[in-house]
Amino acid sequence: MSTEITSWRSVPHIDPQLEVWEWQIPSYLFLGGLVAGLMILHAVWRFQGRENEGKALTLYGAIAAPILLSLGMLFLFLDLAYKVHVYRFYMAFMPGSPMSWGSWILLAVYPVQILMLALPGGLERFGGRLSFLNPIWDWIKGIARKVERPLLWLSVVFGAGLGIYTGILLSVNAARPLWNSGILGPLFIVSGLSAASAFVLLAKPNTLEIRSAVKWDVALLVTEFVLLAMLLINLSTGLDPQRQAAQLILGGEFSAGFWIFIVTLGILLPLWLEIREMSHRYSPAWLAPALVLIGGFALRYILVMAGQVSEIAEHVTQAGMGH
């Protein structure tokens, strides 16, 4: 009798702590998705010629995007074990590494966001209060207006890249079966767009912005629900490691959080409230977007924590002579 043991996981008695990522990573993923959504929706709003229709996207969203992204990068920095080595992310570019792509995308979106702020209907609304920035700001505005159309496309492309990257960062971890799915990238960008729509609804929108953001969010919440269902079906019908990972949120320790904070409070309840609003029935204006933001964070937090618990179990095969 011979025994062959192949293991792809940590040995519990040697390395019992499986959670490597804590609150910083879900927070970063949530803020990155929200910023990605704001960049895309801001560009779409301007493509429709609505830059002078309200301030929620073209002013408040444009100001919030670089601030929120910087906060997310601070959380990412706090998670680094060797913080003094952070510069090494920018010493090389590795096409096969999602983390390398993400590092450079994070750097590239800043000039795009600054130029978007300089477009008509943006920071110029503050008028003389920005006079201390002249003539530098006038120069930036001149550049932005000369390249406005390509700039809007860059905002969409980099926003999509940032949003999808936050999902790919997890999905490439083959040793964590809960994450190892191509659905995470689309799921995270749709969730980010939904969070951006919720931001619009909380940022003093006018009537047109409210109507547009509610319609966007209803479609995005339905899409997010479908993608979540596809993720669960994919895991539940996969190999043993995938099925065991699915059980973590279909009856295991993360089940209550998943169904309460993500599915019920994060998707179904705000979807019902927004459909009521579209039907001109009473709905608290702040409640649905607040729930969407809570659900968006809960999605990242629960998937990150549950994914670290999921693992490829030991595979044991036995071969030998007959008894």
C-alpha positions in Angstrom: 0.0 0.0 0.0 1.4 3.4 -1.0 -0.1 6.8 -0.1 0.3 10.0 -2.0 -0.7 13.3 -0.4 -0.9 16.6 -2.3 -1.8 19.7 -0.3 -2.4 23.3 -1.6 -3.2 24.9 1.8 -1.5 26.0 4.9 -0.8 23.4 7.6 -3.2 24.4 10.4 -0.7 23.5 13.2 2.1 25.5 11.6 0.1 28.5 10.1 -3.3 28.5 11.8 -4.1 32.2 10.8 -5.8 32.1 7.4 -7.1 35.7 7.3 -4.3 37.8 5.8 -6.5 40.7 4.6 -8.5 42.7 7.1 -10.9 45.7 6.8 -8.4 47.7 4.8 -8.8 45.7 1.6 -12.6 45.5 1.4 -12.6 49.3 2.2 -10.1 49.9 -0.7 -12.1 47.7 -3.1 -15.4 49.5 -2.2 -13.9 53.0 -2.7 -12.1 51.9 -5.9 -15.4 50.6 -7.3 -17.3 53.7 -6.2 -14.7 56.0 -7.9 -14.8 53.9 -11.0 -18.6 54.3 -11.2 -18.3 58.0 -10.7 -15.8 58.4 -13.5 -18.0 56.4 -15.9 -21.3 58.1 -15.0 -19.6 61.6 -15.1 -18.5 60.9 -18.6 -21.8 59.5 -19.7 -23.6 62.6 -18.3 -21.3 64.9 -20.4 -21.7 62.7 -23.5 -25.4 63.5 -23.2 -24.7 67.2 -23.1 -25.9 67.6 -19.6 -22.8 69.2 -18.0 -24.9 72.2 -16.9 -27.8 70.1 -15.6 -27.2 69.9 -11.8 -24.0 69.4 -9.8 -24.1 65.9 -8.4 -21.9 64.4 -11.0 -20.0 67.2 -12.7 -19.1 69.0 -9.4 -19.6 67.0 -6.2 -18.9 63.6 -7.8 -15.8 65.0 -9.7 -14.5 66.5 -6.5 -15.2 63.3 -4.4 -13.6 60.9 -6.9 -9.8 61.8 -6.3 -10.5 62.2 -2.6 -12.1 58.8 -2.2 -9.5 57.2 -4.3 -6.7 58.7 -2.2 -8.5 57.4 0.9 -8.7 53.9 -0.6 -5.0 54.0 -1.5 -4.3 55.0 2.1 -6.1 51.9 3.3 -4.1 49.8 0.8 -0.9 51.4 2.1 -1.9 50.5 5.7 -2.3 46.9 4.7 1.2 46.6 3.3 3.6 44.6 5.5 6.7 46.5 4.2 5.4 50.0 3.7 8.8 51.5 2.8 8.8 49.3 -0.3 5.7 50.8 -1.8 7.7 52.5 -4.5 8.6 49.1 -6.0 5.1 48.9 -7.5 6.2 51.6 -9.9 9.7 50.4 -10.7 8.5 48.0 -13.3 5.4 47.0 -15.3 4.4 43.3 -15.4 1.8 42.6 -18.0 0.9 39.2 -16.4 0.3 40.7 -13.0 -3.2 42.2 -12.1 -1.6 43.9 -9.2 0.9 45.6 -11.5 -1.9 46.7 -13.8 -3.9 48.0 -10.9 -1.0 50.0 -9.5 -0.5 51.8 -12.8 -4.2 52.3 -13.4 -4.5 53.9 -9.9 -1.7 56.3 -10.9 -3.1 57.1 -14.3 -6.6 58.0 -13.2 -5.5 61.1 -11.2 -4.7 63.3 -14.2 -7.9 62.2 -15.9 -9.9 63.2 -12.8 -8.2 66.6 -12.5 -8.9 67.4 -16.2 -12.5 66.3 -15.8 -12.8 68.8 -13.0 -11.5 71.5 -15.3 -14.3 71.0 -17.9 -17.2 73.4 -18.2 -19.7 72.9 -15.4 -17.0 71.7 -13.0 -14.9 73.7 -10.6 -15.5 76.9 -12.6 -18.8 77.1 -10.7 -16.8 78.3 -7.7 -15.8 81.4 -9.7 -13.6 83.9 -8.0 -13.1 81.6 -5.0 -10.5 79.7 -7.1 -8.6 82.8 -8.2 -5.6 81.7 -6.2 -5.1 78.9 -8.6 -4.7 81.2 -11.6 -2.9 81.1 -14.0 -2.2 77.4 -13.5 -5.9 76.5 -13.4 -6.5 78.5 -16.6 -3.8 76.5 -18.3 -5.3 73.2 -17.1 -8.8 74.3 -18.2 -7.4 75.1 -21.7 -5.9 71.6 -22.0 -9.1 70.0 -20.8 -11.3 71.8 -23.3 -9.0 71.1 -26.2 -9.2 67.3 -25.5 -12.7 67.1 -24.1 -14.0 64.3 -26.2 -11.0 62.0 -25.9 -10.9 62.9 -22.2 -14.4 61.6 -21.7 -13.5 58.3 -23.4 -10.4 58.1 -21.1 -12.6 58.5 -18.1 -14.8 55.6 -19.3 -11.9 53.4 -20.1 -9.9 54.0 -17.0 -13.0 53.9 -14.8 -13.9 50.5 -16.3 -10.4 49.3 -15.9 -10.3 50.4 -12.2 -13.7 48.8 -11.5 -13.0 45.5 -13.2 -9.5 45.3 -11.7 -10.9 45.3 -8.1 -12.7 42.1 -9.0 -9.8 40.5 -10.9 -7.5 41.2 -8.0 -9.4 38.5 -6.1 -10.4 36.2 -9.0 -6.8 35.4 -10.0 -6.2 33.7 -6.6 -6.7 30.1 -7.7 -6.1 28.7 -4.2 -9.3 30.5 -3.0 -12.2 28.8 -4.8 -14.8 31.4 -3.7 -12.8 34.1 -5.6 -11.6 32.1 -8.5 -14.4 33.1 -10.9 -14.6 35.4 -13.9 -17.9 36.8 -12.6 -16.2 38.8 -9.9 -14.9 41.5 -12.3 -18.3 42.3 -13.9 -20.0 42.0 -10.5 -17.7 44.5 -8.9 -17.9 47.1 -11.7 -21.7 46.8 -11.7 -21.8 47.2 -7.9 -19.4 50.2 -8.3 -21.8 51.8 -10.8 -24.7 51.2 -8.5 -22.8 52.8 -5.6 -22.0 55.8 -7.8 -25.7 56.2 -8.7 -26.4 56.1 -4.9 -23.8 58.8 -4.4 -25.6 61.0 -7.0 -28.9 60.6 -5.1 -27.2 61.7 -1.9 -25.3 64.7 -3.4 -28.1 67.3 -3.7 -29.3 66.2 -7.1 -31.9 68.1 -9.1 -35.0 66.5 -10.6 -33.3 65.3 -13.8 -30.4 63.8 -11.9 -32.8 62.0 -9.5 -34.8 60.5 -12.4 -31.6 59.4 -14.2 -29.9 58.0 -11.1 -32.9 56.0 -10.0 -33.3 54.5 -13.5 -29.6 53.6 -13.6 -29.7 52.1 -10.2 -32.8 49.9 -10.8 -31.1 48.4 -13.9 -27.8 48.0 -12.0 -29.3 46.4 -9.0 -31.2 43.9 -11.1 -27.9 43.1 -13.0 -26.0 42.8 -9.7 -28.6 40.3 -8.4 -28.4 38.2 -11.6 -24.5 38.2 -11.4 -24.7 37.1 -7.8 -27.0 34.3 -8.7 -24.7 33.3 -11.5 -21.7 33.3 -9.1 -23.6 31.0 -6.7 -24.8 28.7 -9.4 -21.2 28.5 -10.8 -19.8 27.6 -7.4 -22.6 25.2 -6.4 -22.3 23.2 -9.6 -18.4 23.1 -9.7 -15.9 20.7 -8.2 -15.8 19.9 -4.5 -13.7 23.0 -3.5 -16.2 25.3 -5.3 -19.2 23.6 -3.7 -17.6 23.8 -0.2 -16.9 27.5 -0.8 -20.5 28.1 -1.8 -21.7 26.5 1.4 -19.9 29.3 3.3 -22.6 31.7 2.1 -25.4 29.3 1.6 -25.6 28.0 5.1 -22.2 28.5 6.7 -20.7 31.1 8.9 -21.1 33.9 6.4 -24.6 33.0 5.3 -26.5 35.5 7.6 -24.4 38.4 6.6 -24.6 37.6 2.9 -28.4 37.3 2.8 -29.2 40.1 5.2 -26.7 42.8 4.3 -26.0 42.1 0.6 -29.1 40.5 -0.9 -31.9 41.9 1.3 -30.7 45.3 2.5 -28.2 45.9 -0.3 -30.2 44.9 -3.3 -33.9 43.8 -2.8 -35.0 46.5 -0.4 -33.5 49.5 -2.2 -34.7 48.1 -5.5 -38.3 48.0 -4.1 -37.9 51.5 -2.8 -36.6 52.9 -6.1 -39.4 51.2 -8.1 -41.8 52.9 -5.7 -40.2 56.2 -6.4 -40.4 55.6 -10.1 -44.1 55.0 -9.6 -44.4 58.3 -7.8 -45.2 56.6 -4.5 -43.6 57.7 -1.2 -40.1 56.6 -0.5 -37.5 58.2 1.8 -35.1 59.9 -0.5 -32.0 59.0 1.5 -32.9 55.4 2.5 -32.4 53.5 -0.8 -29.0 55.1 -1.7 -27.8 54.6 1.9 -28.7 50.9 1.7 -27.0 50.5 -1.7 -23.7 51.9 -0.3 -24.0 49.7 2.8 -24.6 46.7 0.6 -21.8 47.6 -1.7 -19.3 47.6 1.2 -20.8 44.4 2.6 -20.4 42.6 -0.7 -16.6 43.3 -0.7 -16.2 42.7 3.0 -18.0 39.3 3.1 -16.5 38.0 -0.1 -13.0 39.0 1.1 -13.4 37.4 4.5 -15.2 34.3 3.2 -12.8 33.9 0.4 -9.9 33.7 2.8 -11.6 30.8 4.6 -12.4 28.9 1.4 -9.5 26.7 0.4 -8.6 23.8 -1.9 -8.8 20.9 0.5 -6.2 18.2 0.8 -6.4 15.6 -1.9 -5.5 12.1 -0.9 -5.1 9.2 -3.3 -4.2 5.7 -2.4 -2.8 3.1 -4.7 -1.4 -0.3 -4.1 -1.7 -4.0 -4.6 -4.9 -5.8 -4.0 -5.6 -7.1 -0.5 
